[in-house]
Amino acid sequence: MDRQKLKRLLKGEEGPKLDFKEVLHLVNESDKKELTKDVIAMANSRGGRGYIIFGIQDKTKKVIGIKAVDFKEEQIQQIIYNRCDPPVPISIDFVEYENVLLAVLTVFRSTHKPHMMLQNGAFYIRRGSTTDVARRGEIANLFQENGIMTYETVLLKNALLEELDFDLVAQYFKNLDVVSGRPNEVLMEAMGMIGQRSETEGYRATIGGMLLFGKNPSLYLPHVYVKIVHEESIEYITGSIVKMLDGACARIRGIMGNDSYPMGAVEEVIANALVHRDYLDSSRGVVIAISDKNIEVSNPGSLIASNSIYKFEHENNPDRRNSWLYQRLVTADSGRRFLKTGAGLGRIKKAFENIGEVKYLNIGSQNLFKVILPGKFAMLRNSQEKRK
């Protein structure tokens, strides 16, 4: 940590990866837990390194300074090591600034998330500039994103096998050249599509099985839908992921009514939204808002921590949410449309390069990812320019 980097940090505002504190208190157990909570929260939150800068008033950002004797790196590391699982890697740096000494505690990017407070079993995250207890869905998301849990293989206890469309299941296995006719339960269980809580209970569909082959997944997962908003109308499209993709694209084609509009790119955007959305966020579905100006596709689930807009746009096979689901959708969709979702989003911009600007918005604070495409006005303007 050098003075120039510190200066840049001090110009910023407190947030998920930056916190200002006037003093460090380590007198009693409560003080030690508070420090550990802040470190855990930064380590669990999305993004790279986090910084806690001591010697700064957090409201006014007035530079106060610290006494170096209060900051013993080995002691601080031991405090954190003894109170969180797995331990979070940190370091302490001292930097002279405006004739006083400041201490910077760096919370390194963790490859072992999520981290838990040993004393109470709680997981913490940062909500803006505040440390808070992670909610159930947020904890599950942390486990899933870091490969500790596969959300898709969780059983839906009330979803009997009759709720699955076995024509779709049979087609899936036919695409794999595995079986013909109706696949047996043992094979489906091995693929994670169904399961049993105990040997005495019958088979139930998993969440992934329902998303891929369910007759009506929204009965069990009410947040699984595509909402299309156009002028005064609102339409909900439900069903398996492939059927939602088919229905949404058919509706948009009807609204646009223009064969020259790049529907292949629109289809890819919606496929991305459906396969990579955060299915642990049960508060909303995928929303497509259509106006003459643009088509806006929003899905719950900001980019996972290892990605950036640039990486997701330019790289083949960027890190993705719901890898189990993605791998099976590639086979389940006879149109092979989900193969494109692994090739980066740059192709979408290219499809619209003569029409208008494509925008990608990653809104971490709202756990939301948006793609904004040019609409009818842009197509009309482009056609007029071609006639000139």
Secondary structure in CASP SS format (residue, H / E / C, confidence):
PFRMAT SS
TARGET T0000
AUTHOR 0000-0000-0000
METHOD secondary structure of the structure
MODEL  1
M C 1.00
D C 1.00
R H 1.00
Q H 1.00
K H 1.00
L H 1.00
K H 1.00
R H 1.00
L H 1.00
L H 1.00
K H 1.00
G C 1.00
E C 1.00
E C 1.00
G E 1.00
P C 1.00
K C 1.00
L E 1.00
D E 1.00
F E 1.00
K E 1.00
E C 1.00
V C 1.00
L C 1.00
H C 1.00
L C 1.00
V C 1.00
N C 1.00
E H 1.00
S H 1.00
D H 1.00
K H 1.00
K H 1.00
E H 1.00
L H 1.00
T H 1.00
K H 1.00
D H 1.00
V H 1.00
I H 1.00
A H 1.00
M H 1.00
A H 1.00
N H 1.00
S C 1.00
R C 1.00
G C 1.00
G C 1.00
R C 1.00
G E 1.00
Y E 1.00
I E 1.00
I E 1.00
F E 1.00
G C 1.00
I E 1.00
Q C 1.00
D C 1.00
K C 1.00
T C 1.00
K C 1.00
K C 1.00
V E 1.00
I C 1.00
G C 1.00
I C 1.00
K C 1.00
A H 1.00
V H 1.00
D H 1.00
F C 1.00
K C 1.00
E H 1.00
E H 1.00
Q H 1.00
I H 1.00
Q H 1.00
Q H 1.00
I H 1.00
I H 1.00
Y H 1.00
N C 1.00
R C 1.00
C E 1.00
D E 1.00
P C 1.00
P C 1.00
V C 1.00
P C 1.00
I E 1.00
S E 1.00
I E 1.00
D E 1.00
F E 1.00
V E 1.00
E E 1.00
Y E 1.00
E C 1.00
N C 1.00
V E 1.00
L E 1.00
L E 1.00
A E 1.00
V E 1.00
L E 1.00
T E 1.00
V E 1.00
F C 1.00
R C 1.00
S C 1.00
T C 1.00
H C 1.00
K C 1.00
P C 1.00
H C 1.00
M E 1.00
M E 1.00
L C 1.00
Q C 1.00
N C 1.00
G C 1.00
A C 1.00
F E 1.00
Y E 1.00
I E 1.00
R E 1.00
R E 1.00
G C 1.00
S C 1.00
T E 1.00
T E 1.00
D E 1.00
V E 1.00
A C 1.00
R C 1.00
R H 1.00
G H 1.00
E H 1.00
I H 1.00
A H 1.00
N H 1.00
L H 1.00
F H 1.00
Q H 1.00
E H 1.00
N C 1.00
G C 1.00
I C 1.00
M C 1.00
T C 1.00
Y H 1.00
E H 1.00
T H 1.00
V C 1.00
L E 1.00
L E 1.00
K E 1.00
N E 1.00
A E 1.00
L E 1.00
L H 1.00
E H 1.00
E H 1.00
L E 1.00
D C 1.00
F H 1.00
D H 1.00
L H 1.00
V H 1.00
A H 1.00
Q H 1.00
Y H 1.00
F H 1.00
K H 1.00
N H 1.00
L C 1.00
D C 1.00
V C 1.00
V C 1.00
S C 1.00
G C 1.00
R C 1.00
P C 1.00
N C 1.00
E H 1.00
V H 1.00
L H 1.00
M H 1.00
E H 1.00
A H 1.00
M C 1.00
G C 1.00
M C 1.00
I E 1.00
G E 1.00
Q C 1.00
R C 1.00
S C 1.00
E C 1.00
T C 1.00
E C 1.00
G C 1.00
Y C 1.00
R E 1.00
A E 1.00
T E 1.00
I H 1.00
G H 1.00
G H 1.00
M H 1.00
L H 1.00
L H 1.00
F H 1.00
G E 1.00
K C 1.00
N C 1.00
P H 1.00
S H 1.00
L H 1.00
Y C 1.00
L C 1.00
P C 1.00
H C 1.00
V C 1.00
Y C 1.00
V E 1.00
K E 1.00
I E 1.00
V E 1.00
H E 1.00
E C 1.00
E C 1.00
S E 1.00
I E 1.00
E E 1.00
Y E 1.00
I E 1.00
T C 1.00
G C 1.00
S C 1.00
I H 1.00
V H 1.00
K H 1.00
M H 1.00
L H 1.00
D H 1.00
G H 1.00
A H 1.00
C H 1.00
A H 1.00
R H 1.00
I H 1.00
R H 1.00
G H 1.00
I H 1.00
M H 1.00
G C 1.00
N C 1.00
D C 1.00
S C 1.00
Y C 1.00
P C 1.00
M H 1.00
G H 1.00
A H 1.00
V H 1.00
E H 1.00
E H 1.00
V H 1.00
I H 1.00
A H 1.00
N H 1.00
A H 1.00
L H 1.00
V H 1.00
H H 1.00
R C 1.00
D C 1.00
Y C 1.00
L C 1.00
D C 1.00
S C 1.00
S C 1.00
R C 1.00
G C 1.00
V E 1.00
V E 1.00
I E 1.00
A E 1.00
I E 1.00
S C 1.00
D C 1.00
K C 1.00
N E 1.00
I E 1.00
E E 1.00
V E 1.00
S E 1.00
N E 1.00
P E 1.00
G C 1.00
S C 1.00
L C 1.00
I C 1.00
A C 1.00
S C 1.00
N C 1.00
S C 1.00
I H 1.00
Y H 1.00
K H 1.00
F H 1.00
E H 1.00
H H 1.00
E C 1.00
N C 1.00
N C 1.00
P C 1.00
D C 1.00
R C 1.00
R C 1.00
N C 1.00
S H 1.00
W H 1.00
L H 1.00
Y H 1.00
Q H 1.00
R H 1.00
L H 1.00
V H 1.00
T H 1.00
A H 1.00
D C 1.00
S C 1.00
G C 1.00
R C 1.00
R H 1.00
F H 1.00
L H 1.00
K H 1.00
T H 1.00
G H 1.00
A C 1.00
G C 1.00
L C 1.00
G H 1.00
R H 1.00
I H 1.00
K H 1.00
K H 1.00
A H 1.00
F C 1.00
E C 1.00
N C 1.00
I C 1.00
G C 1.00
E C 1.00
V C 1.00
K E 1.00
Y E 1.00
L E 1.00
N E 1.00
I E 1.00
G H 1.00
S H 1.00
Q H 1.00
N C 1.00
L E 1.00
F E 1.00
K E 1.00
V E 1.00
I E 1.00
L E 1.00
P E 1.00
G C 1.00
K H 1.00
F H 1.00
A H 1.00
M H 1.00
L H 1.00
R H 1.00
N H 1.00
S H 1.00
Q H 1.00
E H 1.00
K H 1.00
R H 1.00
K C 1.00
END
